[in-house]
Amino acid sequence: MLSSGALRAHLLAARLAGPVATSREESLRSYRLFAAGDPRVLLGLDPDWSWGEGDLLRLMADKCGVSADPAHVSGPDVIDPERTMAALEAFAERLRAAVGARSPVLFGTGHPHRLLGFYAGLAEAMSAAGCVVLTPAQGVSVDMATRFGVRTYSIDYVRGVALVREPGVRPPGSATGAHSHSPLPVRVALGALAEAGGPLPELVVGDHGWVCGAGQLGVEAIGLADTDDPALFVGEAEGRVAVAVPIDDAVRADHYRPLTRYVLNRASLSGWQEWL
């Protein structure tokens, strides 16, 4: 079992927290774009409040531990590991509640190259503990805007976790997919469930548009977010995202494995760690 002290040490050593690879310039640019209402950083969220750049900087300082000084404009950004650990506790509590209620759960990621293993370990453990892990709209096409224009992707599932891929790039079920911020896949997935008359998820777990898109539609959602993803933290502040965990979301995939074990333990699912 990973202790809190060992987790904190791992967060810092792997640069999941502390000084992270995300630059201050990237974060500030995202805050400017969010304040301007750019859908690329809104991630499907339609904020109730008017968020200026200063408001966002103060929010991110509170939620993540980044510098609140607007004159600090360059260098690596910083995530406070204590805030990460506190958010992981809340994240685990939501999973524990879902398992206790045998709730249907939907997992989805826009970071399949990095975070697929983290979510898959949770999905497999929750399924083994009696939750229904939903896999709606598999193979359904979604037209998504990219910097290269509108491209068609398909929804796929790997070990119970939704992702999108360009059709024909890899066979269905392979553990690769496209990086995506779009909320369209979760909207399509939820729409397919509603149309089929099957159970809707009572919890969505993921990142980017999977979390904000679900939260905007009133589904309880929790996920991971970097310092340049203010939408999840705004959603949390406005009550549409249940938990946003501040963490670098683009380090080596194996660095997230200890987090999976820690969360499973805190969610009272440590008996299912054989799935990792």
N, C-alpha and C positions, 0 to 999 in steps of 0.2 A: 504494500500500500504506500502510495506517495504521500508524504506528510506535507503540510502547508509550507514548511520551511524549504523542503526539497523542491516543491512546485515553484516557489518564488525564485529559488536559485536557477531552476531550469528556464523560467521565463526570461531571466536576465541573460543567461549564458547563450540561449538560442536566439536572442534579440526579438523574442515575441513581445517583450515589454522592455522598459528602460529606453535608451536610445535605439530607435528602430530604423529600418531602411527607407521608410517613407519620408520624403524630405519635407521640410517646412514649406518650401515653395509649392509642392504638390497639394499640401493641406490647405494653404491659404487660397490657392486657385480654386479648389473645390468649394470653399466657403463663399468666394465671390460668385461662382456659378450658381450655387444654391440660392443665394440671396437674389439673384437675377431670375430665378425660376427656371433654370435650365433642366430639362427632363433627364439629361444624362446623369445628373447627380441627385435629382429628386427620387429616383429609383421607384417611382410609382406612388410616392407620398404626395398628398395634396395638403400642405400645412394649413392649420387653422389660424395660426398667428403670422404676423409679418416679421420675418427673421432677417435682420441686417447683418452685415459682415461682423460687426462688433458683438452683436448678440450671439452669433454662432461661435465666435472665438471664446467668449465667456462660457458658453455651454460646453464646448469641447475641453476647456480647461477644467471645468467641474467634473465632467464625465470621464475624461481620459487622462487628465494630468498634463496636457500640453501647456506650453507657456501662454499666459494671458496677455503678454506684452505685445501690442501690435507692431512695435518697432523691431521685434525679433522676426526677421523675414528670410533667413537662410539657415542651412545646416540640417542635420537629422532632426526629425520630430521625436517627441518623448511620450511614452505611455507609462503611467504610474503602475507598477506591478500590484500594489495594494488595491487599486481600483479594479484591475483585472481579476484578482482573486475574489473580491467581494461580488463582482458580477457573475463569476463562475459559480459561486454559491447559490445565487438567485436562479441562475440557469439550471443548475442541478435540481433545485427545489421544484421548478416547473416540470421537469422530467419526472420527478418522483410523484408529483400530483397526477400527471397523466397516466403513469403506470398504475397508481392506486385506483384510478377511475376506469382503467382499461380503455382509455380514449383512443380514437383513431388519430394517427399522426401522419403528417406529410413532411418529408425531408427534401430539400433542394439546395443546390449550390451553383453560384456563378464562378466559383474557383475550383473546378474539378481537379486540376493538376496539383493543387496544394491541400485542399480541405476535404476531398472525397473520403479519405480514410477516417478522418475524425468523425464525420457524420455517419459513415457506414457502420463504425463500431457501435455507435449509439443506437442506430436503427436496428441492427441485428440483436442487440441486447434487449431492446424494448419489445421487439417482436417475440423473442424467446420468453419474455416475462408476461406476455398475454395481450400486448397492444396490437392493433391492426395497423400495419405500416402500408399506407395507401400508395398506389402506383397508377394514377389516372392518366389518360391521354397519351399513353406510350405510342410513339411513332407518329403522333400528330404534328403537322407542320405549323410553324409559327414564322411569320414575316417580321423581322426585327430590323430597326434602323441601326446602321453602323457608320463609321466614318468613311466607309467605302460605298455608302448607299444602302438600300434595303436588300437584305439577304434572307434567304429561307433557311431555317434551322428545323430540326425535329427534336421532340422531347424524348428522352430515353432515361432508363433507370439502370444504375449499377449498384448492386448490393442494397437495394431499397432507397437509393438516393437519386433524385431527379437531377438531370443536367440537360444541356442542349448541345447538339452537334450538327455540323453541316452534313447533309445527307450524302452518303457515299464515301465520306472521309475515313471513317472507321466502321467496322461491323457493329450492329446494335449489341449493347451489353459490354463493349470493350471499355476499359477504364480510362478513357480519354474523352475530352469534350471541349467546348469552347468557353472562353472567359466571357462572362455576360453580366451586365448590370440591369437588364431589362425586367420589368414586372410582367411582361406579356405571358411568359410561360406559366407563372402561377395562376394568372387569370384564366388561361385556357384550361389548366388542370382542374381548377375549382369549378369552372363552367361545365366541364365534362362530368364531374361528379354530380353536380346539381341536375344536369340533363338526364343522367342515368338513374337518378333517384336513390343512389347509394348513400352510405354515410359520408358526411363531410368531415374534414379534419377538425378536431378540437384544439389542435396545436400544430403550427408549422415551425419547423426548425431549419435554419439555413443562414443565408447572407444576402446582401444586395437586394435585388428586386423580389426575390422569394419572400423575404421578411417584410419589406415595406409594402409590396403589392398585396400580401395577405392581410397585413395589419390595416391597410386602408379599406379593405373589404370587411373588416370587423372580425377577422379570425385571429385568435391569440397567436402571437408570433414571437420567437426568440432567436437571437443569432449573434454572430461575430461581426465586428466592424473595425476597420482601421481608422487612423486619424484623418484620412481623406474621404471618409464615408459619413458625413454629418447627418445624412437622412435617417439612419437608424436611431441616432441619439435624439434628433428632433422628434421622431416618432415616439420614442420612450418618454420624452418630456411632455408630449401632448397626449399621451395615454393610448396610442395605437400600436406601439411595440412594447411587449411586456418586459423584455430584458435585452439590452444591447451590451455585449462584452467587448471592451476595448482591447484590441490585440492586433499585432501585425498579421495580416491575412495572406502573406505571400512568401513566407520562409519555406524551407524544405519540408516536404510532406511528412517525413518521419518525426519531425520536431513536435508535431501535434499529437503523436501517439500517447505520451505521458498525460496530456490533457484529457484524452478520452478516458484513460484509466482513472484519473482523479475525479472526473465528473461522474463516472459510473459508480465509484465508491461513495461519493457524496449524495448520489441519488438512490442509494441503497440497492444498487444493481451490481455490486462487486462480484456476486456469484456468477455473473454472466460474462466475466472477462475472458473466458476461454474463446469468445468470439473474436478477440483481437489477434 
